Amino acid sequence: MIASPHRLFRTVATAEAITWAGLLAGMFLKYVTDTTEAGVTIFGPIHGAVFLAYCVTTVVVAVDQRWSAGRLVAGLASSVPPFLTLWFERYAAKQGLLADSWRLRADAAGRSGLERPVGWLVRNPARGLAAAVVAVLALFGIALLAGPPVG
């Protein structure tokens, strides 16, 4: 079973912040101390994958919990600055945006837009997790094809 929206969002937001810390440490070693590129080599792809997982999770939770478009954008934008996902998770929890149960777990017949596929995801957790992993891997593959950030 997929964890509750609150637990899932907190877990992925925390993972995103942890991988940011690893990437920042790697960047410090590479660019400030000029000692090794290993941290960037290791944490760059890991952070990229977890960043994408956070974005997918944010959209799924936002649709299920009926967030406004502005809150969805804020949730997605919080993944860009380091560690802001932790603040946004706490904000969302205090605002009651993260329930302990999935609204769309019940039959999604008659639902429209993104509610239908999100309802399927939460009603079919094993297949939903596999679909989420495939989505993240596809997005990651596209990012790899596009090449590393210029800088």
KOLVO-596237 format. One record per residue (C-alpha): x negated, y negated, z negated; residue in three letters; residue number from 1. Coordinates in Angstrom, 1 decimal, always signed. Layout:
<pts>
+--------+--------+--------+------+------+
|      x |      y |      z | rovo | kedo |
+--------+--------+--------+------+------+
|      X |      Y |      Z |  Ala |  NUM |
...
+--------+--------+--------+------+------+
</pts>
This chain:
<pts>
+--------+--------+--------+------+------+
|      x |      y |      z | rovo | kedo |
+--------+--------+--------+------+------+
|   +0.0 |   +0.0 |   +0.0 |  Met |    1 |
|   -1.2 |   -3.5 |   +0.8 |  Ile |    2 |
|   -1.8 |   -5.4 |   -2.4 |  Ala |    3 |
|   +0.6 |   -8.2 |   -3.3 |  Ser |    4 |
|   +0.2 |  -11.5 |   -1.3 |  Pro |    5 |
|   -1.4 |  -13.1 |   -4.3 |  His |    6 |
|   -3.9 |  -10.3 |   -5.0 |  Arg |    7 |
|   -4.8 |   -9.9 |   -1.4 |  Leu |    8 |
|   -5.3 |  -13.6 |   -0.8 |  Phe |    9 |
|   -7.4 |  -14.0 |   -4.0 |  Arg |   10 |
|   -9.6 |  -11.1 |   -3.0 |  Thr |   11 |
|  -10.3 |  -12.3 |   +0.5 |  Val |   12 |
|  -10.7 |  -15.9 |   -0.6 |  Ala |   13 |
|  -13.3 |  -14.8 |   -3.2 |  Thr |   14 |
|  -15.1 |  -12.6 |   -0.6 |  Ala |   15 |
|  -15.3 |  -15.5 |   +1.8 |  Glu |   16 |
|  -16.8 |  -17.7 |   -0.9 |  Ala |   17 |
|  -19.3 |  -15.0 |   -1.9 |  Ile |   18 |
|  -20.5 |  -14.5 |   +1.7 |  Thr |   19 |
|  -20.8 |  -18.3 |   +2.0 |  Trp |   20 |
|  -23.2 |  -18.2 |   -1.0 |  Ala |   21 |
|  -25.2 |  -15.5 |   +0.7 |  Gly |   22 |
|  -25.4 |  -17.4 |   +3.9 |  Leu |   23 |
|  -26.3 |  -20.6 |   +2.2 |  Leu |   24 |
|  -29.1 |  -18.8 |   +0.3 |  Ala |   25 |
|  -30.3 |  -17.3 |   +3.6 |  Gly |   26 |
|  -30.3 |  -20.7 |   +5.2 |  Met |   27 |
|  -32.3 |  -22.2 |   +2.3 |  Phe |   28 |
|  -34.9 |  -19.5 |   +2.7 |  Leu |   29 |
|  -35.0 |  -20.0 |   +6.5 |  Lys |   30 |
|  -34.9 |  -23.7 |   +6.9 |  Tyr |   31 |
|  -36.2 |  -25.2 |   +3.5 |  Val |   32 |
|  -38.8 |  -22.7 |   +2.3 |  Thr |   33 |
|  -39.5 |  -21.3 |   +5.8 |  Asp |   34 |
|  -40.2 |  -17.9 |   +4.3 |  Thr |   35 |
|  -37.7 |  -15.5 |   +6.0 |  Thr |   36 |
|  -34.8 |  -15.3 |   +8.3 |  Glu |   37 |
|  -33.5 |  -12.1 |   +6.7 |  Ala |   38 |
|  -30.8 |  -13.8 |   +4.7 |  Gly |   39 |
|  -29.3 |  -15.5 |   +7.8 |  Val |   40 |
|  -29.6 |  -12.3 |   +9.8 |  Thr |   41 |
|  -27.8 |  -10.3 |   +7.1 |  Ile |   42 |
|  -25.3 |  -12.7 |   +5.8 |  Phe |   43 |
|  -24.5 |  -14.5 |   +9.0 |  Gly |   44 |
|  -22.5 |  -11.6 |  +10.6 |  Pro |   45 |
|  -21.0 |  -10.6 |   +7.2 |  Ile |   46 |
|  -19.8 |  -14.1 |   +6.6 |  His |   47 |
|  -18.5 |  -14.3 |  +10.1 |  Gly |   48 |
|  -16.4 |  -11.1 |   +9.7 |  Ala |   49 |
|  -15.1 |  -12.1 |   +6.3 |  Val |   50 |
|  -14.3 |  -15.6 |   +7.6 |  Phe |   51 |
|  -12.2 |  -14.1 |  +10.3 |  Leu |   52 |
|  -10.5 |  -11.7 |   +7.7 |  Ala |   53 |
|   -9.7 |  -14.7 |   +5.6 |  Tyr |   54 |
|   -8.1 |  -16.5 |   +8.6 |  Cys |   55 |
|   -6.0 |  -13.4 |   +9.5 |  Val |   56 |
|   -5.0 |  -12.9 |   +5.8 |  Thr |   57 |
|   -4.1 |  -16.6 |   +5.5 |  Thr |   58 |
|   -1.7 |  -16.4 |   +8.5 |  Val |   59 |
|   -0.1 |  -13.2 |   +7.3 |  Val |   60 |
|   +0.4 |  -14.5 |   +3.8 |  Val |   61 |
|   +1.7 |  -17.9 |   +5.1 |  Ala |   62 |
|   +4.3 |  -16.3 |   +7.4 |  Val |   63 |
|   +5.4 |  -13.9 |   +4.6 |  Asp |   64 |
|   +5.6 |  -16.6 |   +1.9 |  Gln |   65 |
|   +7.1 |  -19.2 |   +4.3 |  Arg |   66 |
|   +4.4 |  -21.8 |   +3.9 |  Trp |   67 |
|   +4.8 |  -25.0 |   +5.8 |  Ser |   68 |
|   +2.6 |  -25.6 |   +8.9 |  Ala |   69 |
|   +0.7 |  -28.2 |   +6.9 |  Gly |   70 |
|   -0.1 |  -25.7 |   +4.1 |  Arg |   71 |
|   -1.1 |  -23.1 |   +6.7 |  Leu |   72 |
|   -3.5 |  -25.5 |   +8.3 |  Val |   73 |
|   -4.9 |  -26.5 |   +4.9 |  Ala |   74 |
|   -5.4 |  -22.8 |   +4.0 |  Gly |   75 |
|   -7.2 |  -22.2 |   +7.3 |  Leu |   76 |
|   -9.3 |  -25.4 |   +7.0 |  Ala |   77 |
|  -10.4 |  -24.4 |   +3.4 |  Ser |   78 |
|  -12.5 |  -21.7 |   +5.0 |  Ser |   79 |
|  -14.9 |  -24.2 |   +6.6 |  Val |   80 |
|  -16.5 |  -26.0 |   +3.7 |  Pro |   81 |
|  -18.4 |  -23.7 |   +1.3 |  Pro |   82 |
|  -16.3 |  -22.3 |   -1.6 |  Phe |   83 |
|  -13.1 |  -24.3 |   -0.8 |  Leu |   84 |
|  -11.2 |  -21.1 |   -0.4 |  Thr |   85 |
|  -11.5 |  -20.5 |   -4.2 |  Leu |   86 |
|   -9.9 |  -24.0 |   -4.8 |  Trp |   87 |
|   -7.2 |  -23.4 |   -2.3 |  Phe |   88 |
|   -6.3 |  -20.0 |   -3.8 |  Glu |   89 |
|   -5.9 |  -21.6 |   -7.2 |  Arg |   90 |
|   -3.9 |  -24.5 |   -5.7 |  Tyr |   91 |
|   -1.6 |  -22.1 |   -3.8 |  Ala |   92 |
|   -1.1 |  -20.0 |   -7.0 |  Ala |   93 |
|   -0.2 |  -23.1 |   -9.1 |  Lys |   94 |
|   +2.2 |  -24.3 |   -6.4 |  Gln |   95 |
|   +4.0 |  -20.9 |   -6.4 |  Gly |   96 |
|   +2.9 |  -20.1 |   -2.8 |  Leu |   97 |
|   +1.5 |  -16.7 |   -3.6 |  Leu |   98 |
|   +4.2 |  -14.2 |   -4.8 |  Ala |   99 |
|   +3.6 |  -10.8 |   -6.4 |  Asp |  100 |
|   +5.6 |   -9.1 |   -3.8 |  Ser |  101 |
|   +5.9 |   -9.2 |   +0.0 |  Trp |  102 |
|   +9.1 |  -10.9 |   +1.2 |  Arg |  103 |
|   +9.0 |   -9.1 |   +4.5 |  Leu |  104 |
|   +8.6 |   -5.6 |   +3.1 |  Arg |  105 |
|  +12.4 |   -5.2 |   +3.5 |  Ala |  106 |
|  +13.7 |   -4.4 |   +7.0 |  Asp |  107 |
|  +12.7 |   -7.2 |   +9.4 |  Ala |  108 |
|  +15.6 |   -6.6 |  +11.9 |  Ala |  109 |
|  +16.8 |  -10.0 |  +13.2 |  Gly |  110 |
|  +13.6 |  -11.8 |  +12.2 |  Arg |  111 |
|  +12.0 |  -13.9 |  +14.8 |  Ser |  112 |
|   +8.6 |  -15.3 |  +15.7 |  Gly |  113 |
|   +5.7 |  -14.1 |  +13.6 |  Leu |  114 |
|   +7.9 |  -12.6 |  +10.9 |  Glu |  115 |
|   +8.6 |   -9.4 |  +12.9 |  Arg |  116 |
|   +4.9 |   -8.4 |  +13.3 |  Pro |  117 |
|   +4.0 |   -9.5 |   +9.8 |  Val |  118 |
|   +6.9 |   -7.5 |   +8.5 |  Gly |  119 |
|   +5.6 |   -4.5 |  +10.3 |  Trp |  120 |
|   +2.2 |   -5.0 |   +8.8 |  Leu |  121 |
|   +3.4 |   -5.0 |   +5.2 |  Val |  122 |
|   +5.8 |   -2.1 |   +5.8 |  Arg |  123 |
|   +3.2 |   +0.0 |   +7.4 |  Asn |  124 |
|   +0.1 |   -0.7 |   +5.2 |  Pro |  125 |
|   -2.3 |   +1.9 |   +6.7 |  Ala |  126 |
|   -1.5 |   +0.9 |  +10.3 |  Arg |  127 |
|   -1.4 |   -2.7 |   +9.2 |  Gly |  128 |
|   -4.8 |   -2.5 |   +7.7 |  Leu |  129 |
|   -6.1 |   -0.8 |  +10.8 |  Ala |  130 |
|   -4.5 |   -3.5 |  +13.0 |  Ala |  131 |
|   -6.0 |   -6.2 |  +10.8 |  Ala |  132 |
|   -9.5 |   -4.6 |  +11.1 |  Val |  133 |
|   -9.1 |   -4.3 |  +14.9 |  Val |  134 |
|   -8.0 |   -8.0 |  +15.1 |  Ala |  135 |
|  -11.0 |   -9.1 |  +13.0 |  Val |  136 |
|  -13.4 |   -6.9 |  +15.1 |  Leu |  137 |
|  -12.0 |   -8.2 |  +18.4 |  Ala |  138 |
|  -12.4 |  -11.8 |  +17.2 |  Leu |  139 |
|  -15.9 |  -11.0 |  +15.9 |  Phe |  140 |
|  -16.7 |   -9.5 |  +19.3 |  Gly |  141 |
|  -15.5 |  -12.6 |  +21.1 |  Ile |  142 |
|  -17.6 |  -14.7 |  +18.8 |  Ala |  143 |
|  -20.7 |  -12.6 |  +19.5 |  Leu |  144 |
|  -20.1 |  -12.9 |  +23.3 |  Leu |  145 |
|  -19.8 |  -16.7 |  +22.9 |  Ala |  146 |
|  -23.2 |  -16.6 |  +21.2 |  Gly |  147 |
|  -24.7 |  -18.0 |  +18.0 |  Pro |  148 |
|  -23.9 |  -21.6 |  +16.9 |  Pro |  149 |
|  -26.2 |  -24.2 |  +18.4 |  Val |  150 |
|  -28.2 |  -26.1 |  +15.9 |  Gly |  151 |
+--------+--------+--------+------+------+
</pts>
